[in-house]
Amino acid sequence: MDEPRIKVYGSATEITIAANATGLRELAERLLGLADPELRDGYHQHLDGGIDLEDGPISLILERDDKL
């Protein structure tokens, strides 16, 4: 299987998350993990450029917010 490749970029009015198939699966797994009923409000995960994401100026934070 390919390495997950995820890139986040955007402008003042929109954000794009682009990924290969493996990267999309990785994001889906992270989102499913955040939906786990055992986790509490405020739990979050950071995806940083050069580590979890392709190099770029924007990092990504996935956060659980049960108030929404």
MOCOR-V387545 format. One record per residue. RES is the residue in three letters. SS is DSSP state (helix for helix, strand for strand, loop for the rest). OMEGA is omega in whole degrees, 0 to 359 (none if undefined). D_LAST is the distance of its C-alpha to the last C-alpha in Angstrom with 2 decimals. Layout:
BEGIN
res->[RES | RES]
ss->[SS | SS]
omega->[OMEGA | OMEGA]
d_last->[D_LAST | D_LAST]
END
This chain:
BEGIN
res->[MET | ASP | GLU | PRO | ARG | ILE | LYS | VAL | TYR | GLY | SER | ALA | THR | GLU | ILE | THR | ILE | ALA | ALA | ASN | ALA | THR | GLY | LEU | ARG | GLU | LEU | ALA | GLU | ARG | LEU | LEU | GLY | LEU | ALA | ASP | PRO | GLU | LEU | ARG | ASP | GLY | TYR | HIS | GLN | HIS | LEU | ASP | GLY | GLY | ILE | ASP | LEU | GLU | ASP | GLY | PRO | ILE | SER | LEU | ILE | LEU | GLU | ARG | ASP | ASP | LYS | LEU]
ss->[loop | loop | loop | loop | loop | strand | strand | strand | strand | strand | loop | loop | loop | loop | strand | strand | strand | strand | strand | loop | helix | helix | helix | helix | helix | helix | helix | helix | helix | helix | helix | helix | helix | helix | loop | loop | loop | loop | loop | loop | loop | loop | loop | strand | strand | strand | strand | loop | strand | loop | loop | loop | strand | loop | loop | loop | loop | loop | loop | strand | strand | strand | strand | loop | loop | loop | loop | loop]
omega->[179 | 172 | 176 | 178 | 183 | 178 | 178 | 176 | 181 | 180 | 180 | 186 | 179 | 177 | 176 | 171 | 180 | 182 | 170 | 184 | 179 | 177 | 178 | 176 | 178 | 177 | 180 | 179 | 178 | 179 | 176 | 177 | 178 | 180 | 181 | 182 | 179 | 181 | 181 | 175 | 178 | 178 | 182 | 177 | 177 | 171 | 187 | 177 | 179 | 178 | 179 | 183 | 171 | 178 | 179 | 186 | 186 | 171 | 181 | 175 | 174 | 186 | 173 | 179 | 183 | 177 | 180 | none]
d_last->[35.59 | 34.71 | 32.91 | 29.23 | 29.12 | 25.90 | 25.93 | 23.29 | 24.51 | 23.57 | 24.34 | 22.87 | 21.29 | 20.41 | 19.93 | 21.79 | 21.59 | 24.98 | 26.29 | 29.16 | 28.72 | 28.75 | 26.14 | 23.83 | 24.42 | 23.70 | 20.28 | 19.58 | 20.78 | 18.64 | 15.43 | 16.75 | 17.51 | 14.02 | 13.04 | 15.92 | 15.40 | 17.68 | 15.44 | 13.41 | 10.28 | 11.47 | 13.84 | 14.68 | 17.64 | 19.74 | 21.83 | 24.69 | 27.34 | 30.60 | 29.20 | 26.32 | 26.40 | 29.37 | 30.69 | 28.96 | 27.57 | 23.84 | 22.15 | 18.88 | 16.21 | 13.91 | 11.20 | 9.12 | 5.95 | 5.44 | 3.80 | 0.00]
END
